[in-house]
């Protein structure tokens, strides 16, 4: 079930983060020391990254893992906040 939830949101968030930083899939692959094929598969939801792979993406994109896995709305690494009453 968790993998199914990640498969829906993770690829879209990864593409958004990569594009906001002006990176191509090839450039992201270079920064993460992975292949462009791997980046493509992850962005299309064909593969989910391992924990080390996720950490490489987080570091390369300077983003929080929470955003990539869907626990945060903001792609700047800040958690969701509730409005004050």
Secondary structure, 3 states (H helix, E strand, C coil): CHHHHHHHHHHHHHHHHHHHCCCCHHHHHHHHCCCHHHHHHHHCCCCCCCHHHHHHHHHHHCCCHHHHCCCCCCCCCCCCCCCCC
